[in-house]
């Protein structure tokens, strides 16, 4: 199975999220090839909106096998009097996946390996699958992780995507367990996706900028 993950980041409000979902639904219904891949378990789509949009998107997104929702992060507190925090307990009825350890959070919010490990374990306690972002082989991989998203910092949002050989070389340094699912993220677009999709070493893609427009997102999905 291939995994296609949309990380909208902090870019959409209610109106623009509804516009995205409406266009996505229209494109999906017209694309029998993508629907077939979803039905045959050869493709899974995971949409990760900001917290305030998750419930709205869940209500409006096309209901189809292998279309799931995720969060872009989660609190390292389980639940309680933590003003402003969104916990796994808050999210458990809404999502199946959660991104953790994104390099932007490591950089701007000073998240440490210890904090990320706490988030992973709490997500697992609530049966939410963590998608761990790593920058290179030096980032800690907590116990229980299945999904590892390799995102070289220089490639995120810059248009400078990493070539396949270098991605595979990095994978071999990061992952020793063949049961892990290896995902690449970093300036993936419809033009370079065809090259990436030919490699069996890459099981999925985490899209930032390319996920903000449903047309480019669907164009990438059609190449998987």
C-alpha positions in Angstrom: 0.0 0.0 0.0 1.1 3.6 -0.7 0.2 6.4 1.7 -0.5 10.0 0.7 -0.6 12.4 3.6 -1.8 16.0 3.4 -0.3 18.4 6.0 -2.3 21.7 5.5 -0.1 23.3 8.2 -1.6 26.6 9.6 -3.0 27.8 6.3 -6.7 27.4 6.1 -9.8 28.9 7.8 -13.3 27.4 7.7 -14.2 28.9 4.3 -11.0 27.8 2.5 -11.2 24.4 4.2 -14.8 23.9 2.9 -13.7 25.0 -0.6 -10.8 22.4 -0.5 -13.1 19.6 0.6 -15.8 20.4 -2.0 -13.3 20.4 -4.8 -11.5 17.3 -3.5 -14.9 15.4 -3.3 -15.7 16.5 -6.8 -12.3 15.4 -8.2 -12.4 12.1 -6.3 -15.9 11.1 -7.6 -14.7 11.7 -11.1 -11.5 9.7 -10.7 -12.4 6.0 -10.9 -8.7 5.0 -10.9 -8.0 6.5 -7.5 -11.2 5.1 -6.1 -10.2 1.7 -7.4 -6.8 2.0 -5.7 -8.5 2.9 -2.4 -10.9 0.0 -2.7 -8.1 -2.5 -3.5 -6.0 -1.3 -0.5 -3.2 -0.1 -2.7 -3.6 3.5 -1.6 -4.5 5.3 1.6 -5.2 9.0 1.8 -4.7 10.8 5.2 -5.9 14.5 5.5 -4.3 16.4 8.4 -6.1 19.8 9.0 -5.5 22.2 11.8 -7.3 21.2 15.0 -10.2 23.6 14.6 -11.0 22.1 11.2 -10.8 18.4 11.9 -14.5 17.9 12.9 -15.7 20.0 10.0 -13.6 18.1 7.4 -14.7 14.8 8.9 -18.3 15.7 8.4 -17.9 17.0 4.8 -15.2 14.7 3.3 -16.2 12.0 0.9 -16.9 8.8 2.8 -14.8 6.1 1.2 -12.6 3.3 2.2 -9.0 4.3 3.0 -9.7 8.0 3.3 -8.7 8.9 6.9 -8.1 12.0 9.0 -5.1 12.9 11.1 -3.9 15.8 13.2 -0.7 17.8 12.7 0.3 17.3 16.3 -0.9 16.3 19.7 -0.3 17.5 23.3 2.2 15.6 25.4 -0.4 16.0 28.3 -2.9 13.2 28.3 -5.9 15.2 29.6 -6.7 17.7 32.3 -6.4 21.4 33.2 -4.0 22.4 30.4 -5.5 25.5 28.8 -5.0 25.6 25.0 -3.7 22.0 24.7 -5.4 19.4 22.4 -4.9 15.9 23.7 -5.2 12.4 22.2 -8.1 11.9 24.5 -9.8 15.0 22.9 -9.1 13.6 19.4 -9.7 9.9 19.7 -13.1 9.9 18.0 -12.0 12.2 15.2 -8.7 10.9 13.8 -6.8 7.7 13.1 -3.3 9.3 12.7 -1.2 12.1 14.1 1.9 13.7 12.8 4.6 14.2 15.5 8.1 15.6 15.5 7.8 17.8 12.5 11.0 19.8 12.0 9.0 23.1 12.1 7.9 22.2 15.7 11.4 21.1 16.6 12.7 24.4 15.3 10.1 27.0 16.3 8.7 25.3 19.5 11.9 23.7 20.6 10.4 20.2 20.8 12.9 17.6 22.1 13.2 13.9 21.5 11.8 13.4 25.0 8.7 15.4 24.3 8.1 13.6 21.0 8.5 10.3 22.7 5.8 11.3 25.3 3.5 12.2 22.5 4.1 8.9 20.7 3.3 6.8 23.7 0.1 8.8 24.5 -1.1 8.4 20.9 -0.5 4.7 21.1 -2.5 4.5 24.4 -5.5 6.0 22.5 -5.0 3.8 19.4 -4.0 6.7 17.2 -1.1 5.9 14.8 1.8 8.3 15.1 3.5 9.4 11.9 7.0 10.4 13.1 8.9 13.0 11.2 12.7 12.8 11.2 15.3 15.1 9.7 18.1 12.5 9.5 19.4 9.4 11.2 20.3 11.4 14.4 16.7 11.9 15.4 15.4 9.4 18.0 12.9 6.9 16.9 10.6 6.0 19.9 9.5 2.5 20.6 6.3 1.4 18.8 6.7 3.6 15.7 5.5 2.1 12.4 5.4 5.2 10.2 8.6 7.2 9.7 8.5 10.3 7.5 11.9 11.4 6.4 11.9 15.2 5.7 15.3 16.7 5.1 15.0 20.3 6.4 16.5 21.9 3.3 13.7 20.4 1.1 10.7 21.4 3.1 8.8 24.1 1.3 11.9 25.2 -0.7 11.3 23.6 -4.1 14.6 21.7 -3.6 13.4 18.1 -3.5 15.9 15.3 -2.7 16.7 12.8 -5.5 15.7 9.1 -5.1 19.1 7.7 -4.6 19.8 10.1 -1.7 16.4 9.3 -0.1 17.1 5.6 -0.2 20.6 6.1 1.2 19.1 8.1 4.1 16.4 5.5 4.6 19.1 2.8 5.1 20.7 5.0 7.8 17.5 5.7 9.5 15.6 2.4 9.4 17.0 -1.0 10.3 13.6 -2.7 10.8 12.0 -3.7 7.5 8.5 -3.6 9.0 8.7 0.2 9.2 6.7 2.2 6.7 9.0 4.8 5.1 7.5 8.0 3.9 9.3 10.9 2.1 8.4 14.6 2.4 10.1 17.6 0.9 9.0 19.6 -2.1 7.1 16.7 -3.7 4.9 17.9 -6.6 3.1 16.4 -9.6 6.1 16.9 -11.8 8.6 14.9 -9.7 6.2 12.4 -8.2 6.5 10.0 -11.2 10.2 9.5 -10.4 9.5 8.8 -6.8 6.6 6.5 -7.4 8.8 4.1 -9.3 10.7 3.2 -6.2 9.4 0.4 -4.0 11.7 1.7 -1.2 9.3 4.7 -0.6 5.9 3.6 0.7 4.3 7.0 1.0 4.6 10.8 0.8 3.9 13.6 3.2 2.8 16.7 1.3 2.8 20.3 2.6 2.6 22.9 -0.1 1.3 20.4 -2.7 -1.6 19.4 -0.4 -2.9 23.0 -0.1 -4.5 22.8 -3.6 -6.8 19.8 -4.1 -6.0 19.7 -7.8 -2.2 19.2 -7.2 -3.0 16.7 -4.4 -5.2 14.6 -6.7 -2.7 14.9 -9.5 -0.1 13.3 -7.2 -2.5 10.7 -6.0 -3.1 9.6 -9.6 0.6 8.9 -10.0 0.8 6.4 -7.1 
